[in-house]
Amino acid sequence: MNLRVIKKDIEYFVGEFIDDCSLFVALNPHKDSDKIAAIIDEAVDLYNDLKNKINHPEGNKRAFYNGIRKEMFEKIDELCEKLSATIVSEK
């Protein structure tokens, strides 16, 4: 696994999630967007945290980067579930 590829993956997946949140807010201006804004803030924090971790590897680099990739997908899944729950509760 290449460090450059992992950095691009972090930017792509977190960026796509933020785009999804923004799209929902844009298409539903009558809904309360404070909850969505809080989820976007969590996504930005995830992005910053992952980028910081990537820049300071510990131990075996291959295992470390694989762990970062796994953590990224798990956290994005959690954020997607929060977004879905928020959207359903706002209907």
C-alpha positions in Angstrom: 0.0 0.0 0.0 1.3 3.3 -1.1 1.1 6.3 1.3 0.0 8.6 -1.5 -2.9 6.2 -2.4 -4.0 6.1 1.3 -4.0 9.9 1.5 -6.0 10.2 -1.7 -8.5 7.6 -0.4 -9.0 9.5 2.8 -9.6 12.7 0.9 -12.0 11.0 -1.5 -14.1 9.0 0.9 -14.4 11.7 3.5 -15.0 14.3 0.8 -17.8 12.2 -0.8 -19.5 11.8 2.6 -19.4 15.6 3.2 -20.7 16.1 -0.3 -23.6 13.8 0.5 -24.4 15.8 3.6 -24.2 19.1 1.7 -26.5 17.7 -1.0 -29.1 16.7 1.5 -29.0 20.2 3.1 -29.2 21.9 -0.3 -32.2 19.7 -1.5 -34.0 20.1 1.8 -33.7 23.7 2.9 -36.8 23.6 5.0 -35.2 20.9 7.3 -33.2 21.7 10.4 -29.6 21.6 9.2 -27.9 21.9 12.6 -27.7 18.2 13.1 -26.2 17.7 9.6 -23.7 20.4 10.3 -22.6 18.5 13.5 -22.2 15.4 11.4 -20.1 17.3 8.9 -18.0 18.6 11.7 -17.4 15.0 12.8 -16.3 14.1 9.3 -13.9 17.0 9.2 -12.5 15.9 12.6 -12.1 12.4 11.2 -10.3 13.7 8.1 -7.9 15.7 10.3 -7.3 12.8 12.7 -6.6 10.3 9.9 -4.2 12.7 8.1 -2.4 13.3 11.3 -2.0 9.6 12.0 -0.9 8.9 8.4 1.9 11.5 8.8 3.2 9.8 12.0 3.3 6.0 11.4 4.2 3.7 14.2 5.8 0.2 14.0 5.3 -1.9 10.9 4.2 0.6 8.2 2.2 -1.9 6.2 0.2 -3.1 9.2 -0.2 0.5 10.4 -1.6 1.7 7.0 -3.9 -1.2 6.8 -5.2 -0.4 10.2 -5.7 3.3 9.2 -7.7 2.1 6.1 -9.9 -0.2 8.2 -10.5 2.6 10.8 -11.4 5.0 8.0 -14.1 2.7 6.6 -15.5 1.9 10.0 -15.8 5.5 11.0 -17.3 6.5 7.7 -19.8 3.7 8.1 -20.7 5.1 11.6 -21.1 8.6 10.1 -23.3 7.3 7.3 -25.5 5.6 9.9 -25.8 8.8 11.9 -26.7 10.7 8.7 -29.3 8.1 7.8 -30.8 8.2 11.3 -30.9 12.0 11.2 -32.6 12.1 7.8 -35.2 9.5 8.9 -35.9 11.4 12.1 -36.5 14.6 10.3 -39.2 13.3 8.0 
